[in-house]
Amino acid sequence: MVRLLVIALIAAAGWYAWKMLKRQQARVEAALRKAEANAKPTVREQKSIALEKDPKTGVYRPSDRQD
C-alpha cells in the first residue's frame, strides 16, 4: 500500500512539474513575441546595398552610386 502511495505522489509531482513547465514556456514565448515586435528591423529587412568589385584587389565594396 505504501508503494502505491509513493508512486501516486511521484506521479502527482511529475504532473504538477509538467504544468509549471508549460506555463513558464508560455510566459517566455509571450516575452519573446513582445520583444520581437518592439525590436529594430534586422539587416535582412533593411534596404540592400549594391556592391562593386574592385578590379585591382578583387574585394567587393559598397557602391558609391545612389539608385
Secondary structure, 3 states (H helix, E strand, C coil): CHHHHHHHHHHHHHHHHHHHHHHHHHHHHHHHHHHHHHCCCCCCCCCCCCEEECCCCCCEEECCCCC
